[in-house]
Amino acid sequence: MYVIEPVTTAAFTLRQADDDAKIECGFEPDLVAVAPEGDGLWGAMRLTEADGVVSVRFWVAPEQRGRKLGAAMLKAAAPPLFASGVRRIETRPPVREPAAIRAAMRAGFRPDSGVIRGGAYDGGDALGLGLLAGDGRGPAPRVLPDLAGGELTDGTVSLRPLRPDDFEAHLRHRTSPDVYSGAALPLPPSVGEVVEMCEWRAAVDWLLGRAALMVIDDGAGYRGTIGLYDVARLIGTAMIGYDLSADARGKGYATGAVRLICRWAFEEVGLDRVWAGTDVHNAASQAVLRRTGFRLEGVERGGLPSVDGTRRDTLVWATLSRT
Ligand SMILES: CC(C)(COP(=O)(O)OP(=O)(O)OC[C@H]1O[C@@H](n2cnc3c(N)ncnc32)[C@H](O)[C@@H]1OP(=O)(O)O)[C@@H](O)C(=O)NCCC(=O)NCCS
């Protein structure tokens, strides 16, 4: 058991758990967060120490969720742990638990290198996050912010993050030949890949600052996707890719979506250059880019693979924040 002195915040007191505490949190707690009056159990934490690194599991009572208590508990526990000589505090929430990942990031835990296969307490894949004493008290820096109000919209189309309940529409879309034939690798994904993308990968990639995959919605539901990929914050660049279902084409939706995502990339993400690659024969996509201010920069020889093992030439287009 890891022992710290009680920490009292404006919301709760974090103190040692009683030895005989019976809490349905899925682990033996070392610390509990109790209500200010001291009679309500709001949360629990387990701390496992090895070689100056403390590994944390945390839990908030179901009726207390939605108040960011998980992040507050992690933040309250960190100073006494660092003061006692701990070098690093880490946590490995399952990739399928966005609330836990976001709570850790709000408390300042920064993602390490990415997904740890089989690394979660439940045996599934985990995201590794760590906090060092020098990281400060604020939330972990994010390359890709959340969309203000949850969406980008121009009044005709709106863009919002892909969600678990998009699974059926996303599977139908991605396995439709007239959609996947235009993809970078012109093959349909497996059902498992679509499940994974909807359930956690799109959200985790966004939090890691790698890619922002959004659904294009015209008010009547899922019509296609647009994404910011290959995000390179250091040099201020990213690539876009987009697709619409056949019945949503020819209505200006792609043009609206490209304008919205580029404005977000420049104004909210802080990028300076957004580029796109099109097949040399894809006139519709080229027209969208021309209409939205992209300029043709050249031909990338053998830029994309074909299913027969040969390579296809692509046209490279780009738009800059200051043009
Ligand atoms: C993880 C846990 C402690 C978080 O509880 P909490 O502090 O009440 O969390 P909140 O409801 O305030 O949500 C935390 C964040 O996740 C977001 N979130 C919550 N549910 C979400 C969902 N289903 N999808 C996406 N985001 C979600 C919230 O919007 C919030 O985001 P923000 O801080 O960036 O604004 C709680 O869900 C829990 O006990 N889960 C079971 C145990 C567990 O998974 N522990 C972690 C193991 S290490």
The ligand as an SDF file (V2000), in Angstrom:
LIG
                    3D

 48 50  0  0  0  0  0  0  0  0999 V2000
  -12.5680    7.1080  -15.8670 C   0  0  0  0  0  0  0  0  0  0  0  0
  -13.4870    7.7350  -14.8160 C   0  0  0  0  0  0  0  0  0  0  0  0
  -12.7380    7.7430  -13.5000 C   0  0  0  0  0  0  0  0  0  0  0  0
  -13.7950    9.1770  -15.2370 C   0  0  0  0  0  0  0  0  0  0  0  0
  -14.8020    9.6660  -14.4050 O   0  0  0  0  0  0  0  0  0  0  0  0
  -15.1440   11.2450  -14.3610 P   0  0  0  0  0  0  0  0  0  0  0  0
  -13.9970   11.9740  -13.8240 O   0  0  0  0  0  0  0  0  0  0  0  0
  -16.4670   11.3860  -13.7240 O   0  0  0  0  0  0  0  0  0  0  0  0
  -15.2100   11.5500  -15.9190 O   0  0  0  0  0  0  0  0  0  0  0  0
  -16.1240   12.6080  -16.6790 P   0  0  0  0  0  0  0  0  0  0  0  0
  -17.4740   12.0460  -16.9120 O   0  0  0  0  0  0  0  0  0  0  0  0
  -16.0230   13.9190  -15.9740 O   0  0  0  0  0  0  0  0  0  0  0  0
  -15.3820   12.6400  -18.1050 O   0  0  0  0  0  0  0  0  0  0  0  0
  -13.9890   12.8910  -18.2310 C   0  0  0  0  0  0  0  0  0  0  0  0
  -13.7630   13.3390  -19.6690 C   0  0  0  0  0  0  0  0  0  0  0  0
  -14.1580   12.2960  -20.5720 O   0  0  0  0  0  0  0  0  0  0  0  0
  -15.1840   12.7540  -21.4580 C   0  0  0  0  0  0  0  0  0  0  0  0
  -16.1130   11.6280  -21.6500 N   0  0  0  0  0  0  0  0  0  0  0  0
  -16.9240   11.0650  -20.7350 C   0  0  0  0  0  0  0  0  0  0  0  0
  -17.5930   10.0380  -21.3010 N   0  0  0  0  0  0  0  0  0  0  0  0
  -17.1880    9.9790  -22.5970 C   0  0  0  0  0  0  0  0  0  0  0  0
  -17.5300    9.1560  -23.6990 C   0  0  0  0  0  0  0  0  0  0  0  0
  -18.3950    8.1420  -23.5810 N   0  0  0  0  0  0  0  0  0  0  0  0
  -16.9500    9.3970  -24.8870 N   0  0  0  0  0  0  0  0  0  0  0  0
  -16.0470   10.4020  -25.0330 C   0  0  0  0  0  0  0  0  0  0  0  0
  -15.6680   11.2090  -24.0100 N   0  0  0  0  0  0  0  0  0  0  0  0
  -16.2470   10.9980  -22.8210 C   0  0  0  0  0  0  0  0  0  0  0  0
  -15.7870   13.9460  -20.7400 C   0  0  0  0  0  0  0  0  0  0  0  0
  -16.4000   14.8230  -21.6660 O   0  0  0  0  0  0  0  0  0  0  0  0
  -14.5650   14.5540  -20.1010 C   0  0  0  0  0  0  0  0  0  0  0  0
  -13.7790   15.1940  -21.0860 O   0  0  0  0  0  0  0  0  0  0  0  0
  -12.8830   16.4850  -20.7840 P   0  0  0  0  0  0  0  0  0  0  0  0
  -12.2730   16.3090  -19.4180 O   0  0  0  0  0  0  0  0  0  0  0  0
  -11.8530   16.4770  -21.8710 O   0  0  0  0  0  0  0  0  0  0  0  0
  -13.8230   17.6450  -20.8430 O   0  0  0  0  0  0  0  0  0  0  0  0
  -14.8350    6.9460  -14.6880 C   0  0  0  0  0  0  0  0  0  0  0  0
  -15.4830    6.9250  -15.9520 O   0  0  0  0  0  0  0  0  0  0  0  0
  -14.6430    5.5390  -14.2130 C   0  0  0  0  0  0  0  0  0  0  0  0
  -14.5390    5.3160  -13.0070 O   0  0  0  0  0  0  0  0  0  0  0  0
  -14.5910    4.5460  -15.1490 N   0  0  0  0  0  0  0  0  0  0  0  0
  -14.3510    3.1440  -14.8020 C   0  0  0  0  0  0  0  0  0  0  0  0
  -12.9270    2.8930  -14.3010 C   0  0  0  0  0  0  0  0  0  0  0  0
  -11.8680    3.3140  -15.2840 C   0  0  0  0  0  0  0  0  0  0  0  0
  -12.0170    3.2160  -16.5000 O   0  0  0  0  0  0  0  0  0  0  0  0
  -10.7480    3.7970  -14.6990 N   0  0  0  0  0  0  0  0  0  0  0  0
   -9.5550    4.1550  -15.4230 C   0  0  0  0  0  0  0  0  0  0  0  0
   -8.6200    3.0050  -15.3470 C   0  0  0  0  0  0  0  0  0  0  0  0
   -6.9710    3.4290  -15.2260 S   0  0  0  0  0  0  0  0  0  0  0  0
  1  2  1  0
  2  3  1  0
  2  4  1  0
  2 36  1  0
  4  5  1  0
  5  6  1  0
  6  7  2  0
  6  8  1  0
  6  9  1  0
  9 10  1  0
 10 11  2  0
 10 12  1  0
 10 13  1  0
 13 14  1  0
 14 15  1  0
 15 16  1  0
 15 30  1  0
 16 17  1  0
 17 18  1  0
 17 28  1  0
 18 19  1  0
 18 27  1  0
 19 20  2  0
 20 21  1  0
 21 22  1  0
 21 27  2  0
 22 23  1  0
 22 24  2  0
 24 25  1  0
 25 26  2  0
 26 27  1  0
 28 29  1  0
 28 30  1  0
 30 31  1  0
 31 32  1  0
 32 33  2  0
 32 34  1  0
 32 35  1  0
 36 37  1  0
 36 38  1  0
 38 39  2  0
 38 40  1  0
 40 41  1  0
 41 42  1  0
 42 43  1  0
 43 44  2  0
 43 45  1  0
 45 46  1  0
 46 47  1  0
 47 48  1  0
M  END
$$$$
